Amino acid sequence: MSEKVHCLIIGSGPAGYTAAIYAARANMKPVLYQGIQPGGQLTITTEVENYPGYPEGIQGPEMMIDFEKQAKRMGTDIRYGLATKVDFSGTVHKVQIDDKDWIEADTVIISTGASAKWLNLESEQRLNGYGVSACAVCDGFFFKGKEVAIVGAGDTACEEAVYLSKLATTVHMIVRKNEEGMRASKVMQDRVKNTANIKVYWNAETDEVLGDKKVEAVRIKNVQSGEKQEIPVSAFFVAIGHKPNSDIFAEWLKRDDAGYILTTPGTSKTNIEGVFAAGDVQDKIYRQAVTAAGSGCMAALDAERYLTEKGIA
């Protein structure tokens, strides 16, 4: 069974829903498939205070419900389902849903996001949103004047540690290797070393995040001696990277070494005409809800112009 649509949107975070709002208002009759995590990463976030228009802040899941309602009100056909395969060989693009039905689309907007990499600790998942976070820029403010921990050894971990150092009294940075084995660039390592309230624990790994209903401490283990110690903290930030949800497009779309879809600078255009990418699946720098929403708007406008130029709509 197959179906033909003007605009197919894959993914339902801020990028996908914003693209849907703009596409629906342009009478493109968008169909949006929500994917494996309807609402995206914000559905596992608690308080959101940095999105414009919510002066009192809002819970992440509640905000995504607002986005969904607005997209529906504009006329978006929102469906449950996961894109499992694509065929971008022709001028009409084909996307398979749940390994069954194929959708044919004049334009495709990919907003499948990126997933944070985790340490796979039970406590880390249990306390996610209650002091455990994968985004220091999003959640660091809530721990102003407190002690926090961050795990990671790359540029992102160093950048987030320095960012947190401006808010927290002490940042406890957990690095699995020694100084020579740290992945971050020299300039970022120097920034960390020259920041007085960042304390680095070399050759250390996270044994457990401690706390009943919220983060109270982190237990670390020296990888050489096996010695363990507990560090009282109010938050635990995981900065070991993100994985863009782009694997099903690998055969067709150009991606960087980390798997982020490459777009023409200043646009949402991919290397295939009529296929656009928005949000965290193509943004490894900012990764914020507001920038994702902005790129979703760009994708819808780019798709509308494409349809007009081709005389399709």
C-alpha positions in Angstrom: 0.0 0.0 0.0 1.3 3.5 -0.8 0.1 7.0 -0.4 1.1 10.3 -2.1 1.6 13.5 -0.1 3.1 17.0 -0.9 5.1 17.3 2.3 6.2 14.5 4.6 7.8 15.4 8.0 9.7 12.7 9.9 10.1 13.5 13.6 8.2 15.5 16.1 10.4 17.6 18.3 10.5 21.4 18.0 11.9 21.2 14.5 9.3 18.8 13.2 6.3 20.6 14.7 7.5 24.0 13.7 8.0 22.8 10.1 4.5 21.3 10.3 3.0 24.6 11.4 4.6 26.6 8.6 3.9 23.9 6.0 0.2 23.6 7.0 -0.2 27.4 6.8 1.3 27.3 3.3 -1.4 24.8 2.3 1.2 22.0 1.8 -1.0 19.6 3.6 1.9 18.1 5.7 1.8 14.6 7.1 4.0 14.2 10.2 5.1 10.9 11.6 6.1 11.2 15.3 8.8 8.6 15.4 10.0 6.5 18.3 9.9 9.4 20.8 6.9 11.7 20.1 8.0 15.2 21.2 11.7 14.4 21.0 14.2 15.0 23.8 12.1 17.6 25.5 9.8 14.9 26.7 12.5 13.7 29.0 13.2 17.2 30.2 11.5 18.7 33.3 11.6 22.5 33.6 12.3 24.6 30.4 13.0 28.2 31.3 14.9 29.4 28.2 12.3 29.1 25.5 10.7 32.5 24.6 7.1 33.0 25.3 6.9 31.1 28.6 7.7 33.7 31.2 7.1 31.3 34.1 8.9 28.4 32.5 7.2 25.2 31.4 7.6 21.4 31.6 9.2 19.9 28.5 6.4 17.4 27.8 3.8 20.1 28.3 5.5 22.4 25.8 5.7 19.6 23.2 1.9 19.0 23.7 1.4 22.8 22.9 3.5 22.4 19.8 1.5 19.4 18.7 -1.8 21.1 19.3 -0.8 24.1 17.3 0.4 21.9 14.4 -2.9 20.0 14.5 -4.9 23.2 14.6 -3.2 24.4 11.4 -4.2 21.2 9.7 -1.2 18.9 10.0 -2.0 15.2 9.7 -0.1 13.8 12.7 0.4 10.1 12.9 2.1 7.5 15.1 4.8 5.6 13.3 8.5 5.2 12.7 10.3 5.8 9.4 12.3 2.6 8.8 13.5 2.8 5.2 13.8 5.4 2.5 14.3 5.5 -1.3 15.4 8.9 -2.6 16.4 7.6 -6.1 13.6 9.4 -7.9 12.0 12.8 -8.1 9.2 11.5 -5.9 10.7 10.4 -2.6 9.7 7.2 -0.9 9.6 6.6 2.9 8.6 3.3 4.5 6.7 3.4 7.8 7.0 0.7 10.4 8.5 -1.7 7.8 5.1 -1.8 6.1 3.5 1.0 4.1 5.3 3.3 1.7 4.6 7.0 1.6 5.5 8.9 -1.6 6.3 12.6 -1.0 7.2 15.5 -3.2 9.2 17.0 -0.3 10.6 15.4 2.8 11.6 17.2 6.0 13.9 15.2 8.2 13.7 16.2 11.9 14.6 13.0 13.6 16.9 14.7 16.1 19.8 13.3 18.0 20.0 11.1 21.0 22.3 11.8 23.9 24.8 9.0 24.7 24.5 7.7 28.2 26.6 5.6 30.6 23.8 3.0 30.9 23.6 3.2 34.7 20.2 2.4 36.3 20.5 5.4 38.6 21.4 7.7 35.7 18.1 6.8 33.9 16.0 6.8 37.1 17.2 10.3 38.1 17.1 11.7 34.5 15.3 15.1 34.9 15.9 15.1 38.7 19.5 16.3 38.6 20.8 14.1 35.8 21.0 15.9 32.5 22.7 15.6 29.1 22.6 19.4 28.5 24.5 21.8 30.8 23.3 24.8 28.8 19.7 23.7 29.2 19.8 22.8 32.9 22.9 24.3 34.5 21.0 27.4 35.7 18.9 25.3 38.1 22.0 24.4 40.1 23.4 27.9 40.5 25.5 28.2 43.7 25.7 24.4 44.1 28.3 21.7 43.4 27.8 19.7 40.2 29.6 16.8 38.4 30.2 16.3 34.7 31.5 13.3 32.9 33.3 13.5 29.6 36.7 14.2 28.0 36.0 15.9 24.6 35.5 19.5 23.6 31.8 19.5 24.5 32.5 18.2 28.0 35.2 20.9 28.5 32.9 23.7 27.1 30.1 22.6 29.4 32.4 22.3 32.4 33.6 25.9 31.8 30.0 27.0 31.3 28.9 25.3 34.6 31.9 26.9 36.4 30.2 30.3 36.0 27.1 29.0 37.8 28.2 26.3 40.3 30.5 26.7 43.2 32.6 23.6 42.2 32.5 21.5 39.0 33.8 18.0 39.5 34.9 16.7 36.1 35.2 13.0 35.7 37.7 11.8 33.0 38.3 8.1 32.3 41.8 8.5 31.0 44.9 10.5 32.1 45.8 13.9 30.8 47.6 12.5 27.8 44.5 10.5 26.8 42.1 13.4 26.9 40.3 13.9 23.6 39.6 17.6 23.9 41.6 20.1 21.9 44.6 21.7 23.7 42.9 25.1 24.0 39.8 23.6 25.7 42.0 21.5 28.1 43.8 24.7 29.0 40.6 26.5 29.7 39.5 23.7 32.1 42.9 23.6 33.8 42.9 27.4 34.2 39.4 27.5 35.8 39.9 27.5 39.5 36.6 25.9 40.5 36.8 22.9 38.1 38.3 19.9 39.8 39.4 17.1 37.4 39.4 13.5 38.5 41.8 11.6 36.1 41.6 7.9 35.5 38.1 7.9 37.0 34.8 6.4 35.9 31.3 6.8 37.3 30.3 3.9 39.5 26.8 5.2 40.5 24.7 8.3 40.7 23.4 8.5 44.3 20.1 9.8 45.5 16.5 8.6 46.1 14.3 11.2 44.4 17.0 13.6 43.2 20.8 13.6 42.7 22.6 13.8 46.0 26.1 12.5 45.2 28.1 10.6 42.6 30.3 7.6 43.4 33.4 7.4 41.2 36.0 4.6 40.9 39.7 4.9 40.0 40.2 2.7 37.0 43.7 1.8 38.1 43.4 1.2 41.8 39.7 0.4 42.0 39.4 2.8 44.9 36.0 4.4 45.2 34.9 7.8 46.6 31.7 9.7 46.9 31.4 13.3 45.9 28.3 15.2 47.2 26.7 17.0 44.2 23.3 18.4 43.3 23.5 17.6 39.6 25.3 15.1 37.3 25.8 16.1 33.6 26.6 13.5 31.0 28.7 15.0 28.1 30.0 12.0 26.2 28.4 12.9 22.9 25.2 12.7 20.9 24.3 10.4 18.1 22.2 11.9 15.3 19.2 9.7 14.3 20.3 9.6 10.7 21.3 6.0 10.0 18.4 5.2 7.6 19.4 8.1 5.4 23.1 7.0 5.1 22.8 5.5 1.7 21.3 8.7 0.2 22.4 11.8 2.1 25.8 13.3 2.8 26.7 13.2 6.5 29.7 14.2 8.5 32.0 11.8 10.3 29.7 11.8 13.4 26.6 11.1 11.3 25.0 14.6 11.2 23.2 15.3 7.9 25.1 18.0 5.9 23.0 20.9 4.7 23.9 23.8 2.4 25.0 26.7 4.7 22.2 29.1 5.4 19.5 26.6 4.3 18.0 23.3 5.2 18.8 21.8 1.8 20.5 18.4 1.7 22.4 17.0 -1.3 19.1 15.6 -2.7 16.6 18.0 -4.2 13.3 18.1 -2.3 14.8 16.6 0.9 15.5 19.0 3.8 16.9 18.5 7.3 16.2 20.5 10.4 17.0 20.4 14.1 19.5 18.3 16.0 19.9 15.7 13.2 21.9 18.4 11.3 23.0 20.7 14.2 25.9 19.5 16.4 26.8 23.0 17.7 23.7 24.6 19.3 21.3 21.8 20.0 18.6 24.0 21.6 14.8 23.9 21.3 14.7 27.4 19.9 17.3 26.8 17.2 15.7 23.6 16.3 12.3 25.4 15.9 14.0 28.0 13.8 15.5 25.5 11.4 12.1 23.8 11.2 10.7 27.0 9.9 13.6 27.3 7.4 12.9 23.7 6.2 9.2 24.4 5.6 9.9 27.6 3.7 12.6 25.9 1.6 10.2 23.0 0.9 7.5 25.5 -0.1 9.8 27.3 -2.5 10.9 24.0 -4.0 7.3 23.0 -4.7 6.6 26.4 -6.3 9.7 26.3 -8.5 8.8 22.8 -9.7 5.2 23.8 -10.3 4.0 21.1 -8.0 2.1 23.4 -5.5 
